[in-house]
Amino acid sequence: MRKIEQQMNRAIVNRNNWSNSNTFVEYNESTNCSTIVLHRTAIAVYDHNTEALKLNTGGWHSNTTKSRLNAILQELIAGARVYQKAFDWYLSYNNQTVDFWDGMILSQGEVI
C-alpha cells in the first residue's frame, strides 16, 4: 500500500480532514461520514454509524482509482477487493464475485 493511501486510511479511521496531492478526505461531523475524493471525484463515502461504504469511480476506471478503492476496502471491509479482468471491473467479497457498479454499497457482509 502506498504511503498516501496509508495516510488516507488513517484520516478515515480517525475522522479527520486530510489532503495530499490528488486525494483528500473530508469528514462531515453532522452526518458522521467521511468522503474520499480523487481528482474531484468522490470515489467513496464511509458512514461511521452504519459502517456502510459506498463506492464510485465517476467513470474513471484507472489503476489509481482501483488502488485507492482497494486501500479503503483493505482498511474498512475485510476480504473485499476490486479487480479488473478483460477491461471489466469486479468486486470480490464474502466468497462471491459481482460486477462492479458505481454506487454499490457494502454493508454488514453484503453488497447492496
All heavy atoms as an XYZ file, in Angstrom:
911
protein
N       0.840     -1.171      0.000
C       0.000      0.000      0.000
C       0.891      1.241      0.000
O       1.881      1.310      0.716
C      -0.901     -0.010      1.238
C      -1.880      1.136      1.260
S      -2.944      1.211      2.718
C      -3.534     -0.442      2.850
N       0.517      2.202     -0.804
C       1.284      3.437     -0.916
C       1.153      4.289      0.342
O       0.147      4.216      1.054
C       0.785      4.229     -2.118
C       0.960      3.510     -3.421
C       0.301      4.275     -4.537
N       0.499      3.540     -5.782
C      -0.293      3.633     -6.824
N      -1.338      4.431     -6.790
N      -0.052      2.947     -7.903
N       2.157      5.111      0.578
C       2.148      5.974      1.759
C       0.926      6.894      1.754
O       0.286      7.084      2.791
C       3.435      6.795      1.813
C       3.545      7.638      3.049
C       4.875      8.348      3.142
C       4.932      9.167      4.407
N       6.223      9.811      4.574
N       0.575      7.443      0.605
C      -0.580      8.336      0.517
C      -1.860      7.592      0.908
O      -2.756      8.150      1.542
C      -0.695      8.976     -0.887
C      -1.741     10.092     -0.895
C      -1.005      7.948     -1.951
C      -1.738     10.920     -2.162
N      -1.940      6.311      0.569
C      -3.120      5.517      0.912
C      -3.156      5.192      2.402
O      -4.232      5.159      3.009
C      -3.166      4.251      0.057
C      -3.402      4.581     -1.403
C      -3.183      3.431     -2.365
O      -2.599      2.392     -1.972
O      -3.591      3.584     -3.529
N      -2.009      4.995      3.006
C      -1.949      4.793      4.457
C      -2.415      6.049      5.182
O      -3.183      5.972      6.153
C      -0.528      4.430      4.886
C      -0.082      3.078      4.406
C       1.395      2.823      4.663
O       2.175      3.744      4.897
N       1.782      1.553      4.616
N      -1.965      7.219      4.715
C      -2.392      8.483      5.314
C      -3.896      8.705      5.115
O      -4.587      9.157      6.028
C      -1.609      9.640      4.701
C      -0.142      9.610      5.020
C       0.664     10.611      4.191
O       0.185     11.144      3.200
N       1.901     10.848      4.613
N      -4.381      8.370      3.926
C      -5.806      8.490      3.626
C      -6.615      7.619      4.594
O      -7.594      8.089      5.192
C      -6.045      8.058      2.174
C      -7.483      7.929      1.758
S      -7.622      7.158      0.117
C      -7.200      5.441      0.504
N      -6.214      6.370      4.758
C      -6.923      5.462      5.658
C      -6.901      5.937      7.100
O      -7.894      5.827      7.813
C      -6.354      4.051      5.553
C      -6.821      3.328      4.310
O      -7.774      3.740      3.661
N      -6.136      2.246      3.972
N      -5.764      6.472      7.518
C      -5.656      7.000      8.882
C      -6.653      8.132      9.090
O      -7.316      8.217     10.130
C      -4.228      7.463      9.158
C      -3.968      7.745     10.633
C      -2.504      8.031     10.973
N      -1.559      7.208     10.250
C      -0.645      7.681      9.383
N      -0.550      8.970      9.146
N       0.195      6.876      8.783
N      -6.789      8.991      8.092
C      -7.739     10.103      8.193
C      -9.183      9.593      8.268
O      -9.988     10.117      9.044
C      -7.576     11.044      7.000
N      -9.494      8.562      7.489
C     -10.846      7.992      7.532
C     -11.142      7.434      8.921
O     -12.150      7.768      9.544
C     -11.022      6.891      6.463
C     -10.879      7.470      5.057
C     -12.387      6.213      6.621
C     -10.704      6.420      3.962
N     -10.255      6.580      9.403
C     -10.463      5.923     10.694
C     -10.534      6.937     11.834
O     -11.365      6.809     12.740
C      -9.341      4.886     10.948
C      -9.373      4.374     12.376
C      -9.461      3.739      9.958
N      -9.702      7.968     11.767
C      -9.664      8.974     12.837
C     -10.670     10.106     12.643
O     -10.711     11.037     13.434
C      -8.260      9.564     12.953
C      -7.270      8.545     13.459
O      -7.609      7.642     14.219
N      -6.034      8.661     13.014
N     -11.445     10.030     11.553
C     -12.480     11.037     11.271
C     -11.886     12.436     11.174
O     -12.364     13.384     11.777
C     -13.582     10.978     12.316
C     -14.214      9.621     12.411
C     -15.215      9.510     13.515
N     -15.571      8.104     13.679
C     -16.583      7.675     14.375
N     -17.357      8.526     14.994
N     -16.828      6.394     14.465
N     -10.835     12.536     10.364
C     -10.135     13.806     10.153
C     -10.280     14.270      8.715
O     -10.459     13.453      7.816
C      -8.632     13.646     10.441
C      -8.346     13.394     11.892
O      -9.046     13.875     12.765
N      -7.323     12.620     12.162
N     -10.134     15.564      8.513
C      -9.955     16.104      7.172
C      -8.476     15.948      6.829
O      -7.605     16.128      7.688
C     -10.353     17.576      7.115
C     -11.839     17.757      7.306
O     -12.647     16.955      6.842
N     -12.213     18.805      8.008
N      -8.208     15.628      5.582
C      -6.827     15.386      5.168
C      -6.728     15.593      3.665
O      -7.677     15.344      2.923
C      -6.441     13.957      5.526
C      -5.157     13.500      4.934
C      -3.907     13.673      5.440
C      -4.997     12.791      3.698
N      -2.976     13.114      4.597
C      -3.632     12.559      3.510
C      -5.879     12.336      2.730
C      -3.116     11.899      2.412
C      -5.379     11.676      1.622
C      -4.006     11.464      1.475
N      -5.561     16.053      3.208
C      -5.335     16.264      1.780
C      -3.871     16.041      1.457
O      -2.989     16.446      2.214
C      -5.726     17.696      1.399
O      -5.455     17.933      0.053
N      -3.628     15.397      0.317
C      -2.272     15.209     -0.180
C      -2.365     14.969     -1.680
O      -3.011     14.028     -2.122
C      -1.590     14.031      0.513
C      -0.129     13.903      0.154
O       0.353     14.492     -0.804
N       0.588     13.107      0.930
N      -1.745     15.818     -2.447
C      -1.678     15.674     -3.897
C      -3.075     15.647     -4.506
O      -3.823     16.600     -4.389
C      -0.852     14.432     -4.253
O      -0.697     14.310     -5.633
N      -3.460     14.518     -5.116
C      -4.727     14.433     -5.840
C      -5.839     13.765     -5.039
O      -6.902     13.469     -5.569
C      -4.518     13.662     -7.149
C      -3.944     12.279     -6.917
O      -3.872     11.796     -5.798
N      -3.517     11.632     -7.983
N      -5.592     13.504     -3.763
C      -6.540     12.772     -2.923
C      -6.835     13.562     -1.659
O      -5.935     14.133     -1.068
C      -5.938     11.400     -2.530
O      -5.542     10.710     -3.714
C      -6.935     10.551     -1.767
N      -8.112     13.587     -1.264
C      -8.421     14.170      0.035
C      -9.586     13.457      0.693
O     -10.391     12.790      0.048
C      -8.627     15.688     -0.033
C      -9.884     16.168     -0.681
C     -11.063     16.312      0.032
C      -9.888     16.543     -2.010
C     -12.208     16.780     -0.570
C     -11.028     17.027     -2.618
C     -12.208     17.140     -1.891
N      -9.617     13.572      2.025
C     -10.690     13.019      2.846
C     -11.364     14.191      3.531
O     -10.697     15.052      4.109
C     -10.143     12.037      3.907
C     -11.252     11.556      4.829
C      -9.438     10.871      3.247
N     -12.684     14.205      3.456
C     -13.465     15.244      4.129
C     -14.410     14.568      5.107
O     -15.254     13.756      4.714
C     -14.246     16.057      3.116
C     -15.032     17.193      3.726
C     -15.748     17.998      2.660
O     -16.864     17.602      2.272
O     -15.167     19.002      2.217
N     -14.247     14.882      6.385
C     -15.124     14.323      7.414
C     -16.230     15.321      7.719
O     -15.975     16.494      7.957
C     -14.338     13.994      8.687
C     -15.252     13.537      9.798
C     -15.916     12.318      9.703
C     -15.466     14.324     10.914
C     -16.769     11.902     10.707
C     -16.316     13.913     11.924
C     -16.972     12.705     11.818
O     -17.825     12.291     12.810
N     -17.484     14.843      7.692
C     -18.642     15.666      7.996
C     -19.177     15.243      9.362
O     -19.746     14.153      9.493
C     -19.710     15.497      6.913
C     -20.903     16.392      7.124
O     -21.347     16.609      8.239
N     -21.438     16.897      6.029
N     -18.981     16.080     10.347
C     -19.359     15.753     11.714
C     -20.867     15.580     11.863
O     -21.330     14.712     12.609
C     -18.854     16.842     12.665
C     -18.987     16.482     14.116
C     -18.328     17.498     15.032
O     -17.427     18.225     14.573
O     -18.722     17.546     16.208
N     -21.660     16.372     11.151
C     -23.117     16.297     11.311
C     -23.706     14.995     10.761
O     -24.702     14.490     11.275
C     -23.801     17.504     10.663
O     -23.582     17.505      9.275
N     -23.084     14.417      9.730
C     -23.569     13.145      9.190
C     -22.734     11.959      9.660
O     -23.124     10.812      9.448
C     -23.559     13.154      7.643
O     -22.213     13.313      7.183
C     -24.458     14.250      7.100
N     -21.589     12.240     10.268
C     -20.631     11.229     10.711
C     -20.170     10.358      9.539
O     -20.066      9.140      9.647
C     -21.196     10.377     11.845
C     -20.115      9.648     12.614
O     -18.963     10.084     12.686
N     -20.469      8.510     13.192
N     -19.911     11.015      8.407
C     -19.453     10.330      7.198
C     -18.139     10.930      6.721
O     -17.917     12.136      6.835
C     -20.475     10.461      6.072
S     -21.995      9.543      6.356
N     -17.292     10.067      6.167
C     -16.059     10.504      5.521
C     -16.217     10.310      4.024
O     -16.596      9.236      3.574
C     -14.864      9.685      6.007
O     -14.586      9.952      7.358
N     -15.908     11.357      3.261
C     -15.944     11.295      1.807
C     -14.514     11.322      1.298
O     -13.737     12.197      1.685
C     -16.742     12.476      1.219
O     -18.067     12.428      1.742
C     -16.787     12.411     -0.299
N     -14.192     10.374      0.431
C     -12.851     10.280     -0.124
C     -12.915     10.713     -1.577
O     -13.702     10.181     -2.356
C     -12.300      8.841     -0.019
C     -12.246      8.394      1.453
C     -10.912      8.764     -0.632
C     -13.505      7.790      1.967
N     -12.082     11.706     -1.928
C     -12.124     12.315     -3.249
C     -10.778     12.129     -3.938
O      -9.724     12.355     -3.337
C     -12.479     13.821     -3.147
C     -12.454     14.485     -4.505
C     -13.835     14.004     -2.470
N     -10.849     11.717     -5.196
C      -9.662     11.593     -6.046
C      -9.927     12.408     -7.302
O     -10.907     12.150     -8.013
C      -9.419     10.118     -6.399
C      -8.321      9.819     -7.414
C      -6.958     10.234     -6.873
C      -8.324      8.345     -7.783
N      -9.082     13.383     -7.579
C      -9.244     14.238     -8.766
C     -10.672     14.768     -8.908
O     -11.308     14.596     -9.944
C      -8.869     13.486    -10.049
C      -7.435     13.145    -10.176
N      -6.448     14.097    -10.249
C      -6.816     11.938    -10.247
C      -5.281     13.507    -10.369
N      -5.471     12.201    -10.368
N     -11.208     15.346     -7.889
C     -12.552     15.964     -7.897
C     -13.693     14.969     -8.057
O     -14.821     15.352     -8.334
C     -12.647     17.057     -8.960
C     -11.715     18.227     -8.677
C     -11.826     19.248     -9.741
N     -11.290     18.672    -10.973
C     -10.772     19.359    -11.960
N     -10.737     20.647    -11.887
N     -10.303     18.765    -13.027
N     -13.433     13.679     -7.886
C     -14.483     12.661     -7.943
C     -14.566     11.971     -6.589
O     -13.571     11.431     -6.103
C     -14.177     11.612     -9.033
O     -14.114     12.259    -10.293
C     -15.235     10.528     -9.077
N     -15.749     11.975     -5.992
C     -15.957     11.266     -4.728
C     -15.972      9.770     -5.035
O     -16.936      9.246     -5.582
C     -17.254     11.701     -4.080
N     -14.874      9.087     -4.711
C     -14.760      7.666     -5.045
C     -15.328      6.767     -3.944
O     -15.587      5.591     -4.197
C     -13.309      7.254     -5.374
C     -12.372      7.490     -4.195
C     -12.828      7.975     -6.631
C     -11.013      6.835     -4.352
N     -15.507      7.307     -2.748
C     -16.064      6.502     -1.661
C     -16.649      7.418     -0.593
O     -16.168      8.523     -0.378
C     -14.993      5.615     -1.047
N     -17.695      6.908      0.050
C     -18.279      7.568      1.221
C     -18.449      6.501      2.279
O     -19.058      5.452      2.022
C     -19.633      8.236      0.899
C     -20.224      8.851      2.161
C     -19.488      9.273     -0.201
N     -17.906      6.760      3.473
C     -17.988      5.804      4.565
C     -18.846      6.384      5.670
O     -18.571      7.465      6.182
C     -16.592      5.476      5.108
C     -16.623      4.446      6.202
C     -17.017      3.136      5.935
C     -16.269      4.767      7.498
C     -17.045      2.176      6.937
C     -16.285      3.813      8.509
C     -16.682      2.526      8.222
O     -16.714      1.586      9.221
N     -19.910      5.667      6.024
C     -20.798      6.058      7.115
C     -20.282      5.397      8.391
O     -20.361      4.173      8.531
C     -22.228      5.614      6.800
C     -23.231      6.102      7.827
O     -22.895      6.143      9.032
O     -24.365      6.420      7.423
N     -19.750      6.199      9.292
C     -19.162      5.662     10.515
C     -20.222      5.066     11.441
O     -19.900      4.201     12.259
C     -18.364      6.748     11.248
C     -17.164      7.206     10.495
N     -15.939      6.580     10.593
C     -16.992      8.233      9.622
C     -15.055      7.209      9.819
N     -15.671      8.208      9.221
N     -21.477      5.514     11.332
C     -22.551      4.975     12.176
C     -22.915      3.553     11.762
O     -22.991      2.659     12.595
C     -23.809      5.850     12.098
C     -23.595      7.205     12.724
O     -22.912      7.334     13.730
N     -24.176      8.221     12.136
N     -23.165      3.356     10.483
C     -23.640      2.056      9.989
C     -22.507      1.176      9.478
O     -22.738      0.011      9.168
C     -24.655      2.251      8.848
O     -23.990      2.870      7.733
C     -25.834      3.089      9.299
N     -21.319      1.751      9.334
C     -20.148      1.070      8.769
C     -20.404      0.621      7.331
O     -19.863     -0.383      6.866
C     -19.693     -0.097      9.643
C     -19.247      0.355     11.024
C     -18.761     -0.772     11.901
O     -18.939     -1.963     11.543
O     -18.194     -0.461     12.961
N     -21.237      1.374      6.620
C     -21.524      1.118      5.209
C     -20.561      1.939      4.355
O     -20.235      3.081      4.688
C     -22.964      1.481      4.875
N     -20.125      1.350      3.254
C     -19.179      2.002      2.352
C     -19.771      2.027      0.946
O     -20.088      0.984      0.388
C     -17.850      1.241      2.351
C     -16.752      1.783      1.440
C     -16.292      3.162      1.904
C     -15.581      0.813      1.400
N     -19.910      3.232      0.405
C     -20.425      3.406     -0.956
C     -19.240      3.667     -1.878
O     -18.393      4.515     -1.588
C     -21.394      4.584     -1.002
C     -22.021      4.812     -2.353
C     -23.039      5.950     -2.288
C     -23.730      6.141     -3.613
N     -24.732      7.229     -3.526
N     -19.186      2.943     -3.006
C     -18.063      3.033     -3.936
C     -18.497      3.672     -5.255
O     -19.621      3.471     -5.712
C     -17.500      1.638     -4.224
C     -17.062      0.826     -3.012
C     -16.620     -0.559     -3.443
C     -15.954      1.533     -2.259
N     -17.558      4.394     -5.877
C     -17.857      5.104     -7.120
C     -16.555      5.382     -7.864
O     -15.564      5.767     -7.265
C     -18.557      6.425     -6.783
C     -18.805      7.291     -7.985
O     -19.289      6.831     -9.006
N     -18.477      8.557     -7.868
N     -16.571      5.193     -9.186
C     -15.395      5.546     -9.990
C     -15.576      6.873    -10.702
O     -14.609      7.447    -11.187
C     -15.113      4.486    -11.072
O     -16.194      4.498    -12.014
C     -14.931      3.115    -10.479
N     -16.806      7.318    -10.821
C     -17.082      8.523    -11.598
C     -16.753      8.321    -13.069
O     -16.542      9.279    -13.797
N     -16.695      7.070    -13.500
C     -16.349      6.761    -14.882
C     -14.860      6.638    -15.131
O     -14.431      6.346    -16.246
N     -14.053      6.841    -14.094
C     -12.591      6.775    -14.221
C     -12.107      5.404    -13.768
O     -11.781      5.202    -12.616
C     -11.936      7.880    -13.387
C     -12.327      9.240    -13.827
C     -13.283     10.038    -13.265
C     -11.802      9.966    -14.939
N     -13.380     11.221    -13.963
C     -12.481     11.199    -15.002
C     -10.825      9.687    -15.902
C     -12.211     12.158    -15.969
C     -10.559     10.640    -16.861
C     -11.243     11.867    -16.881
N     -12.044      4.462    -14.655
C     -11.581      3.110    -14.344
C     -10.060      3.030    -14.493
O      -9.532      2.274    -15.309
C     -12.289      2.079    -15.236
C     -13.733      1.955    -14.924
N     -14.708      2.529    -15.698
C     -14.366      1.345    -13.905
C     -15.886      2.265    -15.178
N     -15.704      1.547    -14.083
N      -9.378      3.812    -13.672
C      -7.917      3.889    -13.748
C      -7.279      3.009    -12.677
O      -7.929      2.605    -11.705
C      -7.454      5.338    -13.549
O      -7.677      5.736    -12.209
N      -5.998      2.743    -12.856
C      -5.260      1.987    -11.841
C      -5.203      2.728    -10.519
O      -5.239      2.105     -9.460
C      -3.853      1.673    -12.339
C      -3.843      0.624    -13.419
O      -4.742     -0.211    -13.489
N      -2.837      0.657    -14.272
N      -5.124      4.056    -10.565
C      -5.082      4.843     -9.335
C      -6.400      4.743     -8.590
O      -6.424      4.560     -7.370
C      -4.740      6.317     -9.631
O      -3.493      6.366    -10.326
C      -4.642      7.130     -8.355
N      -7.516      4.860     -9.317
C      -8.828      4.718     -8.677
C      -8.948      3.348     -8.029
O      -9.361      3.223     -6.868
C      -9.958      4.920     -9.707
O      -9.837      6.215    -10.289
C     -11.322      4.774     -9.060
N      -8.567      2.318     -8.749
C      -8.644      0.947     -8.229
C      -7.745      0.790     -7.000
O      -8.143      0.172     -6.003
C      -8.247     -0.038     -9.327
C      -8.500     -1.468     -8.987
C      -8.272     -2.417    -10.166
C      -7.396     -1.824    -11.227
N      -7.011     -2.695    -12.291
N      -6.562      1.347     -7.042
C      -5.636      1.254     -5.923
C      -6.198      1.947     -4.681
O      -6.137      1.401     -3.568
C      -4.287      1.861     -6.303
O      -3.384      1.767     -5.241
N      -6.754      3.146     -4.848
C      -7.346      3.870     -3.712
C      -8.528      3.090     -3.135
O      -8.661      2.947     -1.921
C      -7.814      5.269     -4.115
C      -6.734      6.220     -4.567
C      -5.819      6.669     -3.433
N      -4.992      7.765     -3.865
C      -3.847      7.651     -4.552
N      -3.379      6.457     -4.859
N      -3.163      8.706     -4.911
N      -9.398      2.575     -4.005
C     -10.548      1.802     -3.534
C     -10.100      0.553     -2.789
O     -10.649      0.229     -1.722
C     -11.471      1.435     -4.704
C     -12.248      2.574     -5.332
C     -13.032      2.075     -6.543
C     -13.181      3.245     -4.334
N      -9.105     -0.136     -3.299
C      -8.624     -1.339     -2.625
C      -7.972     -1.023     -1.285
O      -8.103     -1.795     -0.330
C      -7.690     -2.139     -3.527
C      -8.455     -3.003     -4.495
O      -9.508     -3.545     -4.168
N      -7.943     -3.133     -5.701
N      -7.295      0.100     -1.193
C      -6.712      0.508      0.089
C      -7.821      0.777      1.113
O      -7.730      0.352      2.270
C      -5.843      1.747     -0.097
N      -8.865      1.463      0.677
C     -10.003      1.741      1.562
C     -10.668      0.432      1.984
O     -10.970      0.221      3.160
C     -11.015      2.676      0.866
C     -10.391      4.050      0.606
C     -12.295      2.801      1.685
C     -11.156      4.897     -0.402
N     -10.899     -0.454      1.023
C     -11.524     -1.739      1.332
C     -10.676     -2.545      2.310
O     -11.197     -3.157      3.251
C     -11.754     -2.535      0.042
C     -12.859     -2.015     -0.860
C     -12.787     -2.680     -2.229
C     -14.220     -2.223     -0.224
N      -9.370     -2.554      2.098
C      -8.477     -3.297      2.985
C      -8.605     -2.804      4.424
O      -8.561     -3.592      5.361
C      -7.038     -3.175      2.506
C      -6.055     -3.981      3.318
C      -4.636     -3.876      2.775
O      -4.403     -3.445      1.660
N      -3.675     -4.263      3.584
N      -8.783     -1.510      4.585
C      -8.887     -0.912      5.919
C     -10.259     -1.139      6.552
O     -10.366     -1.366      7.760
C      -8.608      0.589      5.837
C      -8.636      1.302      7.170
C      -7.454      0.941      8.066
O      -6.350      0.716      7.551
O      -7.650      0.882      9.293
N     -11.323     -1.058      5.751
C     -12.672     -0.997      6.311
C     -13.525     -2.256      6.119
O     -14.406     -2.531      6.930
C     -13.426      0.194      5.709
C     -12.784      1.565      5.918
C     -13.562      2.617      5.155
C     -12.702      1.900      7.404
N     -13.306     -2.983      5.047
C     -14.150     -4.142      4.717
C     -13.233     -5.345      4.479
O     -12.726     -5.539      3.371
C     -15.019     -3.884      3.466
C     -15.759     -2.549      3.531
C     -15.955     -5.062      3.227
C     -16.894     -2.488      4.528
N     -13.041     -6.133      5.503
C     -12.104     -7.252      5.431
C     -12.476     -8.219      4.307
O     -13.627     -8.616      4.168
C     -12.080     -7.997      6.758
N     -11.479     -8.557      3.494
C     -11.644     -9.553      2.453
C     -12.227     -9.045      1.145
O     -12.370     -9.808      0.199
N     -12.574     -7.779      1.063
C     -13.144     -7.232     -0.173
C     -12.035     -6.630     -1.027
O     -11.081     -6.059     -0.511
C     -14.192     -6.173      0.145
N     -12.192     -6.771     -2.347
C     -11.241     -6.127     -3.249
C     -11.876     -5.926     -4.614
O     -12.763     -6.669     -5.028
C      -9.949     -6.908     -3.364
C     -10.031     -8.165     -4.186
C      -8.683     -8.870     -4.262
N      -8.748     -9.980     -5.179
C      -8.366     -9.944     -6.442
N      -7.871     -8.841     -6.958
N      -8.458    -11.008     -7.214
N     -11.391     -4.898     -5.298
C     -11.810     -4.594     -6.665
C     -10.695     -5.077     -7.581
O      -9.517     -4.865     -7.299
C     -12.019     -3.072     -6.850
C     -12.325     -2.734     -8.301
C     -13.121     -2.571     -5.934
N     -11.086     -5.735     -8.669
C     -10.083     -6.147     -9.644
C     -10.656     -6.018    -11.050
O     -11.864     -5.851    -11.242
C      -9.568     -7.557     -9.371
C     -10.553     -8.665     -9.613
C     -10.584     -9.340    -10.831
C     -11.454     -9.041     -8.628
C     -11.491    -10.372    -11.051
C     -12.357    -10.062     -8.847
C     -12.378    -10.717    -10.057
O     -13.273    -11.732    -10.270
N      -9.751     -6.073    -12.010
C     -10.113     -5.899    -13.415
C      -9.722     -7.144    -14.195
O      -8.657     -7.712    -13.991
C      -9.379     -4.683    -13.976
C      -9.710     -4.354    -15.401
C      -8.980     -3.089    -15.865
O      -8.396     -2.372    -15.074
N      -9.017     -2.847    -17.145
N     -10.618     -7.555    -15.088
C     -10.339     -8.688    -15.963
C     -10.943     -8.372    -17.321
O     -12.138     -8.081    -17.414
C     -10.944     -9.969    -15.393
C     -10.626    -11.207    -16.190
C     -11.199    -12.430    -15.499
C     -10.884    -13.677    -16.310
N     -11.482    -14.862    -15.699
N     -10.107     -8.379    -18.350
C     -10.551     -8.077    -19.712
C     -11.320     -6.753    -19.756
O     -12.408     -6.676    -20.317
C     -11.399     -9.223    -20.271
N     -10.783     -5.738    -19.127
C     -11.311     -4.372    -19.117
C     -12.573     -4.192    -18.270
O     -13.072     -3.084    -18.141
C     -11.571     -3.843    -20.534
C     -10.353     -3.856    -21.405
C     -10.180     -4.837    -22.366
C      -9.363     -2.895    -21.236
C      -9.048     -4.862    -23.161
C      -8.229     -2.899    -22.024
C      -8.064     -3.886    -22.988
N     -13.111     -5.249    -17.696
C     -14.297     -5.147    -16.842
C     -13.870     -5.172    -15.380
O     -12.938     -5.881    -15.005
C     -15.263     -6.305    -17.123
C     -15.867     -6.228    -18.505
O     -16.210     -5.113    -18.949
O     -15.993     -7.291    -19.153
N     -14.592     -4.418    -14.542
C     -14.289     -4.353    -13.122
C     -15.230     -5.256    -12.345
O     -16.422     -5.377    -12.661
C     -14.433     -2.921    -12.626
C     -13.244     -2.065    -12.878
C     -12.406     -2.106    -13.950
C     -12.762     -1.021    -12.049
N     -11.437     -1.152    -13.828
C     -11.635     -0.463    -12.669
C     -13.178     -0.490    -10.840
C     -10.922      0.583    -12.130
C     -12.469      0.559    -10.298
C     -11.340      1.088    -10.934
N     -14.669     -5.868    -11.283
C     -15.422     -6.782    -10.429
C     -15.105     -6.477     -8.967
O     -14.049     -5.937     -8.641
C     -15.059     -8.232    -10.723
C     -15.331     -8.641    -12.141
C     -14.324     -8.569    -13.104
C     -16.589     -9.072    -12.527
C     -14.569     -8.936    -14.418
C     -16.844     -9.437    -13.844
C     -15.833     -9.363    -14.778
O     -16.077     -9.710    -16.076
N     -16.013     -6.886     -8.104
C     -15.796     -6.812     -6.668
C     -15.869     -8.225     -6.124
O     -16.850     -8.936     -6.361
C     -16.855     -5.946     -5.986
C     -16.738     -5.930     -4.459
C     -15.680     -4.926     -4.027
C     -18.054     -5.627     -3.811
N     -14.827     -8.626     -5.432
C     -14.789     -9.915     -4.761
C     -15.017     -9.661     -3.275
O     -14.314     -8.850     -2.665
C     -13.432    -10.576     -4.992
O     -13.329    -11.760     -4.254
N     -16.019    -10.367     -2.709
C     -16.389    -10.113     -1.321
C     -17.207    -11.284     -0.795
O     -18.124    -11.761     -1.484
C     -17.193     -8.815     -1.248
C     -17.608     -8.365      0.123
C     -16.702     -8.310      1.170
C     -18.905     -7.958      0.371
C     -17.078     -7.869      2.421
C     -19.294     -7.507      1.617
C     -18.380     -7.473      2.637
O     -18.763     -7.037      3.878
N     -16.892    -11.749      0.389
C     -17.628    -12.844      1.025
C     -17.761    -14.067      0.117
O     -18.857    -14.600     -0.070
C     -19.005    -12.384      1.492
C     -18.958    -11.789      2.871
O     -17.944    -11.826      3.551
N     -20.054    -11.199      3.289
N     -16.656    -14.478     -0.467
C     -16.618    -15.663     -1.325
C     -17.521    -15.580     -2.552
O     -17.987    -16.593     -3.062
C     -16.957    -16.927     -0.515
C     -15.950    -17.186      0.571
O     -14.746    -17.036      0.362
N     -16.424    -17.551      1.738
N     -17.794    -14.388     -3.004
C     -18.548    -14.221     -4.243
C     -17.948    -13.068     -5.038
O     -17.299    -12.193     -4.491
C     -20.031    -13.989     -3.994
C     -20.361    -12.687     -3.268
C     -21.846    -12.551     -2.974
O     -22.517    -13.513     -2.672
N     -22.362    -11.364     -3.072
N     -18.166    -13.103     -6.338
C     -17.702    -12.044     -7.219
C     -18.906    -11.468     -7.940
O     -19.742    -12.205     -8.450
C     -16.692    -12.586     -8.242
O     -15.553    -13.092     -7.525
C     -16.239    -11.504     -9.197
N     -18.988    -10.138     -7.933
C     -20.083     -9.445     -8.617
C     -19.492     -8.383     -9.528
O     -18.370     -7.923     -9.315
C     -21.076     -8.788     -7.622
C     -21.758     -9.840     -6.764
C     -20.376     -7.756     -6.752
N     -20.238     -7.998    -10.546
C     -19.837     -6.878    -11.387
C     -19.754     -5.629    -10.517
O     -20.611     -5.408     -9.660
C     -20.854     -6.635    -12.505
C     -20.858     -7.729    -13.550
O     -19.863     -8.476    -13.647
O     -21.868     -7.833    -14.275
N     -18.732     -4.830    -10.742
C     -18.608     -3.559    -10.041
C     -19.535     -2.550    -10.707
O     -19.603     -2.471    -11.922
C     -17.164     -3.046    -10.112
C     -16.962     -1.749     -9.369
C     -16.502     -1.765     -8.070
C     -17.252     -0.533     -9.962
C     -16.319     -0.575     -7.371
C     -17.075      0.651     -9.277
C     -16.605      0.643     -7.981
N     -20.266     -1.784     -9.903
C     -21.056     -0.689    -10.457
C     -20.937      0.514     -9.541
O     -20.758      0.391     -8.336
C     -22.522     -1.099    -10.663
C     -23.335     -1.281     -9.410
C     -24.037     -0.318     -8.740
C     -23.517     -2.490     -8.660
N     -24.643     -0.852     -7.630
C     -24.355     -2.176     -7.563
C     -23.071     -3.797     -8.814
C     -24.740     -3.125     -6.616
C     -23.459     -4.738     -7.871
C     -24.279     -4.407     -6.803
N     -20.970      1.683    -10.155
C     -20.900      2.911     -9.377
C     -22.132      3.042     -8.499
O     -23.257      2.842     -8.964
C     -20.788      4.129    -10.315
C     -19.397      4.277    -10.891
O     -18.451      3.733    -10.300
O     -19.256      4.951    -11.934
N     -21.891      3.345     -7.236
C     -22.977      3.497     -6.279
C     -23.229      2.251     -5.440
O     -24.098      2.258     -4.575
N     -22.463      1.187     -5.687
C     -22.656     -0.022     -4.884
C     -22.274      0.263     -3.440
O     -21.394      1.072     -3.167
C     -21.878     -1.213     -5.460
C     -20.386     -1.116     -5.370
S     -19.455     -2.420     -6.256
C     -20.414     -3.864     -6.101
N     -22.979     -0.396     -2.518
C     -22.761     -0.190     -1.093
C     -22.432     -1.534     -0.455
O     -23.141     -2.519     -0.673
C     -23.993      0.443     -0.425
C     -24.276      1.812     -1.038
C     -23.787      0.550      1.088
C     -25.585      2.434     -0.596
N     -21.381     -1.546      0.343
C     -21.018     -2.730      1.111
C     -21.373     -2.457      2.561
O     -20.936     -1.456      3.131
C     -19.520     -3.017      1.007
C     -19.052     -3.670     -0.284
C     -19.133     -2.708     -1.447
C     -17.676     -4.195     -0.135
N     -22.207     -3.337      3.118
C     -22.675     -3.129      4.475
C     -22.975     -4.462      5.133
O     -23.669     -5.293      4.544
C     -23.925     -2.258      4.463
O     -24.432     -2.086      5.774
N     -22.470     -4.666      6.326
C     -22.757     -5.835      7.144
C     -22.663     -7.144      6.359
O     -23.561     -7.976      6.391
C     -24.128     -5.690      7.795
C     -24.201     -4.482      8.690
C     -25.586     -4.258      9.276
O     -26.546     -4.909      8.906
N     -25.670     -3.320     10.189
N     -21.585     -7.295      5.631
C     -21.320     -8.548      4.952
C     -22.058     -8.774      3.662
O     -22.063     -9.879      3.128
N     -22.694     -7.744      3.122
C     -23.395     -7.918      1.849
C     -23.230     -6.702      0.950
O     -22.908     -5.613      1.399
C     -24.869     -8.223      2.059
C     -25.652     -7.112      2.738
C     -27.106     -7.475      2.984
O     -27.607     -8.442      2.379
O     -27.733     -6.801      3.782
N     -23.462     -6.933     -0.337
C     -23.408     -5.864     -1.334
C     -24.822     -5.417     -1.608
O     -25.694     -6.238     -1.908
C     -22.739     -6.347     -2.639
C     -22.726     -5.239     -3.664
C     -21.338     -6.853     -2.363
N     -25.055     -4.118     -1.508
C     -26.391     -3.568     -1.729
C     -26.405     -2.787     -3.033
O     -25.537     -2.020     -3.306
C     -26.802     -2.644     -0.564
C     -26.740     -3.409      0.748
C     -28.174     -2.067     -0.806
C     -26.921     -2.569      1.964
